[in-house]
Amino acid sequence: MTADPLPVISCKGLTKSYGRRSALSGVDLAVAEGDVFGFLGPNGAGKTTTIRILLDLIRRDSGDVTLLGGDPRRDGVRLRRDIGYLPGELSMTSRRPARELLSFLAHLRGGVDRRAIESLAERFALDLDRPVRGLSKGNKQKIGLVQAFMHRPRLLILDEPTSGLDPLLQQEFLNLVREVREDGRTVFMSSHVLSEVQDVADQAAIIRAGRIVALEDMDDLRERALRTVTMAFAEPVDAQDFARLDCVRDASVEGNTLTCTVEGSPDALVKEAATRTVLSLTSEEPDLEELFFTHYNNGRGSAPQEEGSDAGA
Ligand SMILES: Nc1ncnc2c1ncn2[C@@H]1O[C@H](COP(=O)(O)OP(=O)(O)OP(=O)(O)O)[C@@H](O)[C@H]1O
């Protein structure tokens, strides 16, 4: 048996205050190599503060941080080469075209194949020849993403990466994240809502008021998820034939149509259905967001009671 490899990101007991305002009160995180990790939380929860501490852009008050086996304070030069970082707030005021800005950043990272920049720009429909200054928020975000991905870093730390992207580009971004994961590289990304990361994440954590209040393995969550399945058959069916299956709940039949709820793998249901002629099948995607929050609100997590709720997380 081999020991688990060291996490790519490890924080223990991270605290940070801005003056008398506490932003982080003991954050623990461990992100495994090759994982996509969703870091979720409402506005002001501490996501950006955590990310900035990871990258040594601000100093923690206490706690330990290890990144790619190094110390962000001591090994900054090496880590910057191995990490792609997208800040939450991009300040880009240059009159020069995006191409020049990206070439400059590529140079700082020891050189990047020009084709990598061109190909990323094409995927994000980014015009490299327009001056950066006049670009929209979404277009600036695209530059931010290109510079984070272009040097094929081992670790990507992305602060609200889909902010300002239209739905098609959000999908393109998620495709890119999948490719990074297939490469065995690691992505840590923050978001307000689970739905933005659920299709690609291996793990997701929620931070609230400076504390981690939930941590979930996304495969486990999907396993537990319920989905509603409707099947129309060529001839009448008996609800009992389906209700007896372990994965099926609440089976009911109207005419030739079966409606039921499926927990976990639908394999047994599909096999039972396949002994008849199936005319149509619909399966509603499970609402993982609801499951995620129901789960930890039901006592598993120790979420501090907060006023109101913010954007789902
Ligand atoms: N430079 C600062 N000076 C004072 N307080 C700050 C500063 N930066 C953050 N804070 C406070 O620290 C807390 C955590 O903020 P942070 O930006 O880390 O949250 P966040 O989860 O990234 O929020 P958002 O989703 O809105 O970006 C908030 O209460 C915020 O007001």
The ligand as a Tripos MOL2 file, in Angstrom:
@<TRIPOS>MOLECULE
LIG
   31    33     1     0     0
SMALL
NO_CHARGES

@<TRIPOS>ATOM
      1 N1         -8.6770   44.9300    2.4630 N.pl3     1 LIG1
      2 C1         -9.6570   44.7240    3.3580 C.ar      1 LIG1
      3 N2         -9.8360   45.5640    4.3880 N.ar      1 LIG1
      4 C2        -10.7990   45.3600    5.3010 C.ar      1 LIG1
      5 N3        -11.6630   44.3240    5.2700 N.ar      1 LIG1
      6 C3        -11.5460   43.4600    4.2610 C.ar      1 LIG1
      7 C4        -10.5350   43.6150    3.2410 C.ar      1 LIG1
      8 N4        -10.6460   42.5830    2.3740 N.ar      1 LIG1
      9 C5        -11.6780   41.8300    2.8130 C.ar      1 LIG1
     10 N5        -12.2110   42.3430    3.9460 N.ar      1 LIG1
     11 C6        -13.3280   41.7680    4.7290 C.3       1 LIG1
     12 O1        -12.9890   40.4190    5.0090 O.3       1 LIG1
     13 C7        -14.1230   39.5730    4.8700 C.3       1 LIG1
     14 C8        -13.8310   38.4970    3.8270 C.3       1 LIG1
     15 O2        -13.7340   39.1060    2.5440 O.3       1 LIG1
     16 P1        -13.3440   38.3210    1.2300 P.3       1 LIG1
     17 O3        -13.1240   39.3270    0.1560 O.co2     1 LIG1
     18 O4        -12.2560   37.3700    1.5350 O.co2     1 LIG1
     19 O5        -14.6750   37.4950    0.9530 O.3       1 LIG1
     20 P2        -15.1530   36.7040   -0.3590 P.3       1 LIG1
     21 O6        -15.7020   35.4140    0.1270 O.co2     1 LIG1
     22 O7        -14.0610   36.6630   -1.3520 O.co2     1 LIG1
     23 O8        -16.3280   37.6260   -0.8720 O.3       1 LIG1
     24 P3        -16.8650   37.9270   -2.3950 P.3       1 LIG1
     25 O9        -17.6190   36.7110   -2.8130 O.co2     1 LIG1
     26 O10       -17.7670   39.1010   -2.1590 O.co2     1 LIG1
     27 O11       -15.6790   38.2350   -3.2310 O.co2     1 LIG1
     28 C9        -15.2790   40.4900    4.5150 C.3       1 LIG1
     29 O12       -15.9380   40.8220    5.7050 O.3       1 LIG1
     30 C10       -14.6030   41.6980    3.9250 C.3       1 LIG1
     31 O13       -15.3830   42.8560    4.1350 O.3       1 LIG1
@<TRIPOS>BOND
     1     1     2 1
     2     2     3 ar
     3     2     7 ar
     4     3     4 ar
     5     4     5 ar
     6     5     6 ar
     7     6     7 ar
     8     6    10 ar
     9     7     8 ar
    10     8     9 ar
    11     9    10 ar
    12    10    11 1
    13    11    12 1
    14    11    30 1
    15    12    13 1
    16    13    14 1
    17    13    28 1
    18    14    15 1
    19    15    16 1
    20    16    17 2
    21    16    18 1
    22    16    19 1
    23    19    20 1
    24    20    21 2
    25    20    22 1
    26    20    23 1
    27    23    24 1
    28    24    25 2
    29    24    26 1
    30    24    27 1
    31    28    29 1
    32    28    30 1
    33    30    31 1
@<TRIPOS>SUBSTRUCTURE
     1 LIG1         1 GROUP 0 **** ****
